[in-house]
């Protein structure tokens, strides 16, 4: 009996002091493929939890742990090519000897990382990006964020939609971006996102980066408790300066933040105080957040309804937006400019709008007449250059006159509305001298026109029309570029 007890005690003591076993294989892998690390032994899980894995995680991503207290199966994914070393590790009965793993380049995929900023502030939004280049456009790329747990000093807040660029020669390029904020100060080791890739044969690869070392600086003590961190701007979209008493208006304000959480953008309409002349109603806020590879873009659209209850002058007040610029480390202010409003009765607004509409119509009509005159002059000059007889010259002049010379009508109020048929009838009944009199009554004295009429009188039935044609061209080109004569009365 004594012998049996001693034997059992010896076995128990042997079990208690036995070393845990560690196996690592294979010793050569392609980047993206795992190295398997198997630990076995009595309560080896407790010893594993005591290990300092800082150096190991500089070389490998610990991606998956499976097993129970006496046996663990751990997947290690290398973060780069070359000879990577699993360092010597000791804890309790667990002793892992240094092991060299040869990591070869992946022939189909490459991943390059852009780590986040090294120095940040609490609650500042920072990005960790990766660019994946694949030989085949059929390769599937997935970005996986680490799980957020209460014990972590940071929080992953989301990822941008992948930016995919397919090309003829390089296959496919995918840019991935993940956003994270720090919720503690001090030195933080931030684990990287994971890139999972599946090729055309359903083979899966996993890529990661070493933990990033982030220094989180405390915010200056003079800052308010709640203030946006990043770059913020405000835009004022209210442009009317003439408003009607008692009518409901909407004052639109846009707040834009770069790498600022939308929840941190303030409602600046809280600065609107009580005003006997302006009645402020409850504002409507529309919030938007967009995460891209360039960063986090936040927007708050504010619709502030109001009405003014008295006539005269009133003001939309200037509003102040204060934020902390993480790049300069300074407080910055944005302001909306104060706006003066003129409050008038409804009937006066209607009259004002009618006057504006009439002026606008007259301006459009005037521009149309000026353009028509320029086009008519161009047609006249072109026709005179092609004219081969005195009759052709006079015909070109008559066609221009039908469109440009005002009819001779006493008491005509809107002379430029005279129908062309009436003008044509009057011109056909006039002599050269009467045409000249009519032309100068509208355009004033013209030496060019007088010489042209003399030559027409001399050469109207002659084949020697060239001097007369040249003089007609001189007269046509002397006509004003912007012809205001249709609006003048002489």
ChimeraX attribute file (.defattr): number of C-alpha atoms within 10 A of each C-alpha:
attribute: neighborCount
match mode: 1-to-1
recipient: residues
	/A:1	5
	/A:2	6
	/A:3	8
	/A:4	9
	/A:5	10
	/A:6	11
	/A:7	11
	/A:8	11
	/A:9	12
	/A:10	12
	/A:11	11
	/A:12	12
	/A:13	11
	/A:14	11
	/A:15	12
	/A:16	13
	/A:17	11
	/A:18	13
	/A:19	16
	/A:20	19
	/A:21	16
	/A:22	16
	/A:23	13
	/A:24	18
	/A:25	13
	/A:26	12
	/A:27	14
	/A:28	16
	/A:29	19
	/A:30	18
	/A:31	24
	/A:32	27
	/A:33	20
	/A:34	23
	/A:35	22
	/A:36	17
	/A:37	16
	/A:38	18
	/A:39	22
	/A:40	20
	/A:41	20
	/A:42	19
	/A:43	16
	/A:44	22
	/A:45	18
	/A:46	15
	/A:47	18
	/A:48	20
	/A:49	10
	/A:50	13
	/A:51	14
	/A:52	12
	/A:53	15
	/A:54	12
	/A:55	14
	/A:56	19
	/A:57	19
	/A:58	18
	/A:59	24
	/A:60	25
	/A:61	23
	/A:62	17
	/A:63	14
	/A:64	11
	/A:65	13
	/A:66	10
	/A:67	13
	/A:68	12
	/A:69	15
	/A:70	14
	/A:71	19
	/A:72	20
	/A:73	16
	/A:74	19
	/A:75	20
	/A:76	23
	/A:77	27
	/A:78	31
	/A:79	21
	/A:80	22
	/A:81	17
	/A:82	15
	/A:83	15
	/A:84	19
	/A:85	16
	/A:86	20
	/A:87	16
	/A:88	12
	/A:89	17
	/A:90	15
	/A:91	15
	/A:92	14
	/A:93	19
	/A:94	24
	/A:95	17
	/A:96	18
	/A:97	13
	/A:98	11
	/A:99	15
	/A:100	15
	/A:101	21
	/A:102	17
	/A:103	22
	/A:104	17
	/A:105	14
	/A:106	15
	/A:107	10
	/A:108	12
	/A:109	19
	/A:110	16
	/A:111	21
	/A:112	15
	/A:113	16
	/A:114	12
	/A:115	17
	/A:116	20
	/A:117	13
	/A:118	13
	/A:119	12
	/A:120	21
	/A:121	24
	/A:122	18
	/A:123	21
	/A:124	19
	/A:125	23
	/A:126	24
	/A:127	26
	/A:128	20
	/A:129	22
	/A:130	23
	/A:131	19
	/A:132	19
	/A:133	23
	/A:134	23
	/A:135	17
	/A:136	18
	/A:137	18
	/A:138	12
	/A:139	19
	/A:140	15
	/A:141	21
	/A:142	14
	/A:143	20
	/A:144	14
	/A:145	18
	/A:146	12
	/A:147	9
	/A:148	12
	/A:149	10
	/A:150	7
	/A:151	6
	/A:152	13
	/A:153	18
	/A:154	21
	/A:155	19
	/A:156	19
	/A:157	15
	/A:158	15
	/A:159	24
	/A:160	20
	/A:161	15
	/A:162	17
	/A:163	13
	/A:164	16
	/A:165	13
	/A:166	14
	/A:167	12
	/A:168	7
	/A:169	8
	/A:170	13
	/A:171	16
	/A:172	19
	/A:173	23
	/A:174	18
	/A:175	22
	/A:176	25
	/A:177	25
	/A:178	26
	/A:179	25
	/A:180	20
	/A:181	19
	/A:182	23
	/A:183	14
	/A:184	17
	/A:185	18
	/A:186	13
	/A:187	14
	/A:188	18
	/A:189	14
	/A:190	18
	/A:191	17
	/A:192	22
	/A:193	25
	/A:194	18
	/A:195	21
	/A:196	16
	/A:197	20
	/A:198	15
	/A:199	18
	/A:200	11
	/A:201	7
	/A:202	10
	/A:203	10
	/A:204	13
	/A:205	19
	/A:206	20
	/A:207	26
	/A:208	25
	/A:209	25
	/A:210	22
	/A:211	19
	/A:212	17
	/A:213	16
	/A:214	19
	/A:215	18
	/A:216	20
	/A:217	14
	/A:218	12
	/A:219	16
	/A:220	11
	/A:221	7
	/A:222	7
	/A:223	12
	/A:224	12
	/A:225	6
	/A:226	10
	/A:227	15
	/A:228	24
	/A:229	27
	/A:230	22
	/A:231	17
	/A:232	23
	/A:233	17
	/A:234	20
	/A:235	15
	/A:236	15
	/A:237	11
	/A:238	13
	/A:239	10
	/A:240	12
	/A:241	13
	/A:242	14
	/A:243	19
	/A:244	22
	/A:245	17
	/A:246	18
	/A:247	12
	/A:248	13
	/A:249	16
	/A:250	15
	/A:251	16
	/A:252	17
	/A:253	21
	/A:254	16
	/A:255	21
	/A:256	21
	/A:257	23
	/A:258	18
	/A:259	24
	/A:260	24
	/A:261	23
	/A:262	21
	/A:263	13
	/A:264	15
	/A:265	22
	/A:266	16
	/A:267	15
	/A:268	15
	/A:269	16
	/A:270	9
	/A:271	12
	/A:272	12
	/A:273	10
	/A:274	9
	/A:275	9
	/A:276	9
	/A:277	14
	/A:278	17
	/A:279	14
	/A:280	16
	/A:281	13
	/A:282	10
	/A:283	16
	/A:284	12
	/A:285	13
	/A:286	10
	/A:287	13
	/A:288	13
	/A:289	16
	/A:290	15
	/A:291	19
	/A:292	18
	/A:293	19
	/A:294	12
	/A:295	21
	/A:296	23
	/A:297	17
	/A:298	22
	/A:299	23
	/A:300	22
	/A:301	18
	/A:302	21
	/A:303	19
	/A:304	17
	/A:305	16
	/A:306	18
	/A:307	18
	/A:308	24
	/A:309	15
	/A:310	16
	/A:311	15
	/A:312	12
	/A:313	14
	/A:314	16
	/A:315	14
	/A:316	15
	/A:317	14
	/A:318	12
	/A:319	17
	/A:320	14
	/A:321	20
	/A:322	19
	/A:323	24
	/A:324	21
	/A:325	16
	/A:326	17
	/A:327	10
	/A:328	9
	/A:329	13
	/A:330	12
	/A:331	14
	/A:332	14
	/A:333	13
	/A:334	14
	/A:335	14
	/A:336	16
	/A:337	13
	/A:338	11
	/A:339	14
	/A:340	14
	/A:341	18
	/A:342	15
	/A:343	20
	/A:344	17
	/A:345	15
	/A:346	14
	/A:347	10
	/A:348	11
	/A:349	15
	/A:350	12
	/A:351	11
	/A:352	12
	/A:353	12
	/A:354	12
	/A:355	12
	/A:356	12
	/A:357	12
	/A:358	11
	/A:359	12
	/A:360	12
	/A:361	12
	/A:362	12
	/A:363	12
	/A:364	12
	/A:365	12
	/A:366	15
	/A:367	13
	/A:368	11
	/A:369	19
	/A:370	18
	/A:371	15
	/A:372	16
	/A:373	22
	/A:374	16
	/A:375	12
	/A:376	17
	/A:377	20
	/A:378	15
	/A:379	14
	/A:380	23
	/A:381	20
	/A:382	14
	/A:383	18
	/A:384	21
	/A:385	13
	/A:386	12
	/A:387	18
	/A:388	15
	/A:389	20
	/A:390	22
	/A:391	16
	/A:392	15
	/A:393	23
	/A:394	19
	/A:395	16
	/A:396	20
	/A:397	17
	/A:398	18
	/A:399	16
	/A:400	19
	/A:401	20
	/A:402	20
	/A:403	18
	/A:404	22
	/A:405	24
	/A:406	23
	/A:407	21
	/A:408	13
	/A:409	9
	/A:410	7
	/A:411	7
	/A:412	12
	/A:413	10
	/A:414	9
	/A:415	18
	/A:416	18
	/A:417	11
	/A:418	16
	/A:419	13
	/A:420	17
	/A:421	10
	/A:422	11
	/A:423	18
	/A:424	17
	/A:425	12
	/A:426	14
	/A:427	19
	/A:428	11
	/A:429	9
	/A:430	12
	/A:431	10
	/A:432	14
	/A:433	13
	/A:434	12
	/A:435	19
	/A:436	17
	/A:437	14
	/A:438	19
	/A:439	18
	/A:440	16
	/A:441	16
	/A:442	18
	/A:443	17
	/A:444	12
	/A:445	13
	/A:446	15
	/A:447	10
	/A:448	17
	/A:449	19
	/A:450	17
	/A:451	15
	/A:452	22
	/A:453	21
	/A:454	14
	/A:455	18
	/A:456	23
	/A:457	14
	/A:458	12
	/A:459	18
	/A:460	18
	/A:461	12
	/A:462	11
	/A:463	10
	/A:464	13
	/A:465	20
	/A:466	14
	/A:467	13
	/A:468	23
	/A:469	24
	/A:470	14
	/A:471	19
	/A:472	27
	/A:473	20
	/A:474	15
	/A:475	18
	/A:476	20
	/A:477	15
	/A:478	12
	/A:479	15
	/A:480	13
	/A:481	14
	/A:482	13
	/A:483	17
	/A:484	14
	/A:485	18
	/A:486	19
	/A:487	13
	/A:488	10
	/A:489	11
	/A:490	8
